[in-house]
Amino acid sequence: MRLERTAFNGWRAGVWLLAALTPSALNAQTLNPTTVQFTASTDHNSTAPDGVTPLVSSYELEFYQVGAAQPFQTLSLGKPTPDASNTITVNFANLLSAALPSPGIVYDATVSAIGPGGTSASAASNAFEYQLPCSNAVSPTTASFGSSGGAASLTVTAPSGCGWTATSNASWLTIASGTSGSGSGTVNYTAAANPLIAPQTGTLTVAGQTVTVTQAAAACNYTVSPTSASPGSAGGAASVSVTAQSGCAWTAASNAAWITITSGASGGGNGTTNYTVAANTLTSSRTGTLTVAGQTVTVTQGAAACNYTVSPTSASLGSGGGAASVTVTAQSGCAWTATSNASWLTITSGASGSGSGAVNYTAAADTSTAPQTGTLTVAGQTIAVTEMGTTCSYSVSPTSASIGNKGGTGNVVVTTAAGCSWTSTSGDSWLTITSGGSGDGAGTVSYSAAANTSKSAQVGLLTVAGITVTITEAGPKPTPPGHLRIVK
């Protein structure tokens, strides 16, 4: 990844190119380009010392806003074939992403040769700019209001300098602001309250486009009382009163099998819904609802106390951990929960339940050499879990690394239990272990790689805690392409 734009011989292309863009140069820049031309890298057809691997595998085109350090967009050009003059010509228009260059901004570009040894970039191209024709977009193109009306807005998206107007085609729709504009803008409008019992539709014309606005009819208002009830466990009869305008229809329905509507399942205007609640045979409370005139009536019924038994109340596991379960015995409807009190114990199912059930849990492997004990709390009771200590095992990360041809440093992390000893060695003269030649428990091995003076990549090996770590050092980079031109 580039940290800054850099041309050959140490020049920063973004800096000197911006300084060179005088007003006359900006006026002479290329408009709406679609094609890139550049001289192929002198290594275009060359191969590495193995005689097989090409020094140039592909080319990459990067767009910059003039003076910017990071590219606006990066396009892969593949590896086109140069013509007789060693010039590569590519139409990049169909490669541009959805995030197209913005109009009115000056850009330049670089092209890079990509190879197994690295990346080399050309100097910056000539400046270029994009211009777009007037094209207006309106969002949203539909809107819906309740019968009371209200305010809303529309967004107009248009290139700078593109004029537009907004008008209402319905007496109940009023443009509050934004009756005209240039470029992108906002139209604010209001909808008056609908006095009719039928819905109505009107339109706005904004930037030449039609915006359709619909409004609901005047709605019926309903009040129900009471909205909650708490019968005893024996159940019984109750009622709900409905208050509504004359002619406003409504229905009533039960959402629980133990609540039955006995009369008033439908009506118009004021009315009453009568219902009965069956006896609760459970030892836990229960809640059900009625839907009356579109509103919820909540019915809560009490219950008796619950008794819980859990088995087993202890468990012993090997150092590798594993899965186990606890059985809960309780009356139907008696709710309970299960939680772990140790980070290495995880409840996999049965974290909550009602009546009899099971709690399944897993124990993570014990990575230390000492046993450990943790607890679960299931239905209010404690379950003790003991896990044996582990024997020594080792893992290292990473097991491979890549370094540039100038050499460098790196680290390998050793993971093992406390009290487990290990060593590290290098199998190659250009790889040196700088720290962590041995250790006890978890630790880190640091190493350095000397610069690669050969003509090709080289591979070296470290042995860390008995595990092989492969270090690959890159070969030379290809020469960069040149004579970049962005043309139409």
C-alpha positions in Angstrom: 0.0 0.0 0.0 1.4 3.5 -0.9 1.9 5.9 2.0 2.5 8.8 -0.5 2.7 9.4 -4.2 6.3 9.2 -5.4 7.7 9.6 -8.9 11.2 8.5 -10.0 14.4 10.1 -8.5 12.6 10.9 -5.3 10.2 13.5 -6.7 6.6 13.6 -5.2 4.4 13.6 -8.3 1.4 15.1 -6.5 3.4 18.1 -5.4 5.3 19.2 -8.5 2.3 18.5 -10.8 0.0 20.7 -8.8 2.6 23.5 -8.9 2.7 23.2 -12.7 -1.1 23.6 -13.2 -1.4 27.3 -14.0 -4.8 28.6 -15.1 -3.8 28.3 -18.8 -2.7 24.7 -18.2 -6.0 23.8 -16.5 -7.9 25.2 -19.5 -5.9 23.0 -21.8 -6.4 19.7 -19.9 -8.1 16.7 -21.4 -11.9 16.5 -20.9 -13.9 13.2 -20.4 -11.0 10.9 -21.3 -11.6 7.2 -22.0 -8.2 5.8 -23.0 -4.7 5.5 -21.4 -1.5 5.2 -23.4 1.9 4.5 -21.9 5.3 3.0 -22.8 5.7 -0.6 -21.6 8.2 -1.4 -18.9 11.6 -2.4 -20.2 11.0 -5.6 -18.2 7.7 -6.3 -20.0 9.0 -9.5 -21.6 11.8 -10.3 -19.1 11.8 -13.2 -16.7 13.3 -13.9 -13.3 16.6 -15.9 -13.1 14.5 -19.1 -13.1 13.7 -18.3 -16.7 10.0 -18.9 -16.1 8.5 -16.2 -13.8 7.9 -12.9 -15.6 9.3 -9.7 -14.0 6.1 -7.9 -14.9 2.8 -9.8 -14.3 0.3 -6.9 -14.8 -0.2 -3.1 -14.9 -2.4 -1.0 -12.6 -3.8 2.4 -13.3 -4.5 4.8 -10.4 -6.6 8.0 -10.5 -5.6 10.9 -8.2 -7.2 14.2 -7.5 -4.3 16.6 -8.3 -2.2 17.1 -5.2 -3.8 14.1 -3.3 -1.6 11.4 -1.7 -4.1 8.6 -2.0 -5.7 7.4 -5.3 -9.4 8.1 -6.0 -9.8 4.8 -7.8 -7.5 1.9 -8.9 -8.1 -0.1 -12.1 -6.3 -3.4 -13.0 -5.3 -3.3 -16.7 -4.0 -6.8 -16.9 -0.9 -7.2 -19.1 -1.8 -5.8 -22.6 0.5 -6.4 -25.6 2.5 -3.3 -26.7 2.4 -2.2 -30.3 5.4 -1.9 -32.6 6.5 1.3 -30.8 6.4 -0.4 -27.4 3.2 1.6 -26.6 0.3 0.1 -24.6 -3.2 1.5 -25.3 -6.2 0.6 -23.1 -9.8 1.8 -23.1 -10.5 2.2 -19.3 -14.1 3.6 -19.6 -15.8 0.2 -19.1 -13.5 -0.5 -16.1 -14.6 2.5 -14.0 -16.6 1.6 -10.9 -19.9 3.0 -9.8 -18.0 5.7 -7.9 -17.2 7.7 -11.1 -14.9 10.8 -11.0 -16.8 13.9 -10.0 -17.3 16.7 -12.5 -15.3 20.0 -12.0 -12.4 18.3 -10.3 -8.9 18.1 -11.9 -7.3 14.6 -11.8 -4.1 13.0 -12.9 -3.0 9.3 -12.9 0.0 7.0 -12.6 0.5 3.5 -14.0 2.5 0.8 -12.2 4.2 -2.3 -13.3 3.3 -5.2 -10.9 5.7 -8.1 -10.4 6.6 -10.8 -7.9 9.5 -8.6 -6.7 7.3 -5.5 -6.0 5.6 -2.5 -7.7 7.1 0.4 -9.7 5.0 3.5 -10.6 5.4 5.9 -13.5 5.5 9.7 -13.2 2.1 11.5 -13.1 0.1 11.9 -16.4 -1.3 15.0 -17.9 -4.3 16.6 -16.0 -7.8 15.7 -17.0 -11.4 16.5 -16.0 -14.9 15.1 -16.4 -18.0 17.1 -17.3 -21.6 15.8 -17.1 -24.7 16.9 -19.0 -27.7 18.2 -17.0 -29.6 15.2 -15.6 -32.0 15.7 -12.7 -33.1 13.1 -10.2 -35.9 13.5 -7.6 -36.3 11.4 -4.4 -38.6 10.2 -3.2 -41.2 10.1 -6.1 -44.0 9.0 -3.8 -45.3 9.9 -0.3 -48.1 9.0 2.0 -49.8 11.1 4.7 -52.3 10.3 7.4 -55.6 12.1 7.4 -54.2 14.9 9.5 -51.7 15.9 6.8 -48.2 17.2 7.7 -44.9 18.3 6.1 -42.4 16.5 4.0 -39.4 17.2 1.7 -37.9 16.1 -1.6 -34.3 16.0 -2.7 -33.3 17.2 -6.2 -30.0 15.9 -7.4 -28.6 17.8 -10.4 -25.2 19.0 -11.8 -24.1 22.5 -10.9 -25.8 25.1 -13.1 -28.8 22.9 -14.1 -32.0 24.9 -13.3 -35.3 23.4 -12.2 -38.8 24.4 -10.8 -41.3 22.8 -8.4 -45.1 23.2 -8.7 -48.2 21.7 -6.9 -51.0 20.2 -9.0 -53.5 19.8 -6.1 -55.1 22.5 -3.9 -54.3 20.6 -0.7 -50.6 20.3 -1.5 -48.5 23.5 -0.9 -44.9 24.2 -1.8 -43.4 25.8 1.3 -39.9 26.4 -0.1 -37.8 25.4 -3.0 -40.1 26.4 -5.9 -37.0 26.8 -8.1 -33.3 26.1 -7.9 -30.0 25.4 -9.7 -27.9 22.3 -9.1 -28.9 20.0 -6.2 -31.4 21.3 -3.7 -34.5 20.6 -1.5 -38.2 21.1 -2.0 -40.3 21.4 1.2 -44.1 21.0 1.0 -47.2 20.5 3.2 -50.4 18.4 3.0 -53.5 19.9 4.5 -55.8 17.7 6.7 -58.1 15.4 4.7 -61.8 16.2 5.7 -63.1 13.4 3.5 -64.0 9.8 4.5 -62.2 8.6 1.4 -58.5 8.7 0.6 -57.2 11.3 -1.9 -54.3 11.5 -4.4 -52.4 14.6 -5.7 -49.2 15.3 -7.6 -46.3 17.7 -7.6 -44.1 18.4 -10.6 -40.5 18.7 -9.5 -37.6 19.2 -11.9 -39.8 17.9 -14.7 -40.7 14.7 -12.8 -44.0 13.7 -11.2 -44.2 13.1 -7.4 -47.4 11.2 -6.4 -48.8 12.0 -2.9 -51.6 9.9 -1.3 -53.5 10.7 1.8 -55.6 8.4 4.0 -59.3 9.1 4.8 -60.3 10.5 8.1 -59.8 7.6 10.6 -62.1 6.2 13.3 -60.9 6.6 16.8 -61.4 3.8 19.4 -61.1 3.7 23.2 -61.3 0.4 25.2 -61.5 0.1 29.0 -60.0 -1.5 31.0 -56.8 -2.4 29.0 -55.7 -4.9 31.6 -57.1 -7.5 34.0 -55.7 -9.8 36.8 -58.1 -12.6 37.5 -57.3 -15.2 40.2 -56.1 -18.8 39.4 -59.8 -19.9 39.4 -60.5 -17.7 36.4 -64.0 -16.2 35.8 -65.9 -13.7 33.6 -65.0 -10.1 32.7 -65.8 -7.5 30.1 -64.2 -4.7 28.0 -66.1 -1.5 27.0 -65.6 0.0 23.5 -66.1 3.7 22.7 -66.1 4.8 19.0 -67.9 7.1 16.6 -71.2 5.9 15.1 -70.6 3.7 12.1 -67.0 2.8 13.0 -66.8 -1.0 12.9 -64.6 -3.1 15.1 -63.9 -6.7 16.1 -62.6 -8.5 19.1 -60.5 -11.7 19.2 -58.7 -13.7 21.8 -55.0 -14.5 21.4 -54.9 -17.2 24.1 -56.6 -20.6 24.2 -57.6 -20.1 27.9 -59.4 -16.8 27.2 -62.8 -17.1 25.4 -65.0 -14.3 24.0 -68.6 -15.1 24.9 -70.3 -12.1 23.3 -69.3 -8.8 21.5 -66.9 -10.4 18.9 -67.8 -7.5 16.6 -69.7 -4.2 16.7 -70.2 -0.7 15.4 -69.9 2.5 17.5 -70.1 2.0 21.3 -70.3 -1.6 22.6 -69.1 -4.3 25.0 -67.0 -7.4 24.6 -67.6 -10.2 27.3 -65.1 -12.9 27.9 -64.2 -15.7 30.3 -60.9 -16.9 31.7 -60.4 -20.6 32.4 -58.9 -21.9 35.7 -55.1 -21.9 35.8 -53.8 -25.4 36.6 -50.1 -24.4 36.3 -47.9 -23.4 39.2 -46.5 -20.4 37.2 -48.4 -17.2 36.3 -49.5 -16.8 32.7 -50.3 -13.8 30.5 -52.6 -13.7 27.5 -54.1 -10.9 25.4 -57.3 -9.9 23.6 -57.3 -7.6 20.6 -60.4 -5.3 20.9 -61.0 -2.5 18.3 -57.3 -2.8 17.3 -56.1 -2.4 20.9 -54.5 -4.9 23.2 -56.1 -5.9 26.5 -53.6 -7.8 28.7 -54.9 -10.5 31.1 -52.5 -11.8 33.8 -53.3 -14.8 35.9 -51.4 -15.7 39.1 -49.8 -19.1 40.1 -48.5 -21.2 43.0 -44.9 -21.5 44.1 -42.4 -23.8 42.2 -40.0 -26.5 43.5 -36.8 -27.5 41.6 -34.4 -30.5 41.7 -31.1 -30.6 39.6 -28.9 -33.6 38.9 -26.0 -34.2 39.1 -24.7 -31.5 41.3 -21.0 -32.1 40.5 -18.9 -33.3 37.5 -15.3 -34.2 36.8 -13.7 -33.7 33.3 -10.4 -34.5 31.7 -7.9 -31.7 30.7 -9.4 -31.6 27.2 -12.8 -30.4 28.5 -15.9 -31.5 26.6 -19.7 -31.5 26.9 -21.9 -32.5 29.8 -25.5 -31.8 31.0 -27.6 -31.2 34.1 -31.3 -32.3 34.4 -33.8 -30.0 35.9 -37.1 -31.4 37.4 -39.9 -28.9 38.1 -43.6 -28.5 37.8 -45.1 -27.5 34.5 -45.0 -23.7 34.1 -42.2 -23.2 36.6 -39.6 -20.9 35.0 -35.8 -21.2 35.7 -32.5 -20.0 34.4 -28.9 -21.4 34.1 -25.7 -19.3 34.2 -22.0 -20.1 34.2 -19.8 -18.6 36.9 -16.5 -19.5 35.2 -15.1 -18.2 31.8 -14.1 -21.7 30.7 -17.6 -23.1 31.3 -20.1 -22.2 28.5 -23.9 -23.0 28.5 -24.7 -24.2 25.0 -28.5 -24.8 25.5 -31.0 -24.6 28.2 -30.0 -21.2 29.5 -33.6 -20.8 30.5 -36.7 -23.1 30.6 -40.0 -23.9 32.1 -41.0 -27.1 33.8 -38.6 -30.1 33.5 -35.7 -29.8 31.1 -32.0 -30.1 30.5 -29.0 -27.7 30.6 -26.2 -28.6 28.2 -22.7 -27.0 28.7 -19.1 -27.4 27.5 -15.8 -27.0 29.3 -12.9 -25.5 27.4 -9.6 -27.4 27.5 -7.4 -26.6 30.6 -4.2 -25.1 29.1 -2.4 -25.0 32.4 -0.7 -27.9 34.1 -2.9 -27.5 37.3 -6.5 -28.6 37.7 -9.3 -26.0 37.9 -12.7 -25.8 39.5 -15.7 -23.7 38.4 -19.5 -23.6 39.1 -22.8 -23.3 37.3 -26.0 -21.9 38.9 -29.0 -24.0 37.6 -32.5 -23.3 38.9 -30.9 -21.5 41.9 -28.6 -24.4 42.8 -24.8 -24.8 42.5 -23.2 -27.3 40.2 -19.4 -27.8 40.9 -17.2 -28.8 37.8 -13.6 -29.9 38.2 -11.2 -30.2 35.3 -7.8 -31.9 35.2 -4.6 -30.1 34.2 -3.1 -30.5 30.8 0.2 -32.0 29.4 2.6 -29.8 27.5 1.7 -29.0 23.8 2.9 -26.2 21.6 1.7 -24.0 18.8 3.4 -21.1 17.0 2.1 -18.2 15.0 2.7 -17.4 12.3 4.2 -20.5 10.7 5.3 -18.6 7.6 6.3 -15.0 6.7 7.4 -12.9 3.7 10.0 -10.2 3.8 11.1 -7.7 1.1 14.5 -8.1 -0.6 16.0 -5.5 1.8 15.6 -7.8 4.7 13.8 -6.9 8.0 12.7 -8.3 11.3 9.8 -10.4 12.6 8.3 -12.2 15.5 6.9 -15.7 16.2 4.5 -16.2 19.1 4.8 -19.4 21.1 1.6 -20.6 22.9 1.9 -23.3 25.5 1.0 -23.9 29.2 3.0 -22.4 32.0 6.0 -24.6 33.0 6.4 -26.0 29.4 9.9 -25.2 28.2 11.0 -24.8 24.5 13.9 -23.6 22.3 14.3 -21.9 18.9 17.0 -22.2 16.2 17.8 -20.9 12.7 18.6 -23.2 9.9 20.1 -20.5 7.5 23.0 -18.0 7.8 20.9 -15.0 6.6 18.3 -15.6 9.4 19.3 -14.7 12.9 17.4 -15.2 16.1 17.7 -11.9 18.1 15.7 -12.9 21.2 13.7 -15.8 22.5 16.2 -18.6 21.9 14.5 -20.5 24.7 11.6 -20.0 27.0 9.1 -21.4 29.6 5.4 -21.1 28.9 4.0 -18.6 26.4 6.6 -16.3 24.8 7.9 -14.6 21.7 10.8 -15.3 19.4 12.3 -12.3 17.5 14.4 -12.7 14.3 16.1 -10.6 11.6 16.7 -11.3 8.0 19.7 -9.9 6.1 19.2 -8.2 2.7 18.8 -10.6 -0.2 21.9 -10.1 -2.5 20.9 -12.9 -4.9 19.0 -12.5 -8.1 15.9 -14.5 -7.0 13.7 -15.0 -3.9 15.2 -17.2 -1.1 13.5 -19.4 1.6 14.9 -20.0 5.1 13.7 -22.0 8.1 13.4 -21.5 11.8 12.6 -24.2 14.3 10.5 -22.8 17.2 9.3 -25.1 19.9 9.8 -28.1 17.6 7.7 -26.5 14.8 9.1 -25.3 11.4 8.5 -21.6 10.5 9.2 -20.8 6.8 10.6 -17.3 6.0 10.5 -16.2 2.3 12.6 -13.2 1.2 11.6 -11.4 -2.1 13.9 -11.0 -5.1 14.6 -7.8 -7.1 11.7 -5.5 -8.3 11.1 -4.8 -12.0 11.9 -1.5 -13.6 8.9 0.9 -13.9 6.9 1.8 -17.1 7.3 5.3 -18.5 5.9 8.0 -20.9 2.4 7.8 -19.4 -0.3 9.6 -21.4 -4.1 9.9 -20.7 -5.8 10.6 -24.0 -9.4 10.7 -25.4 
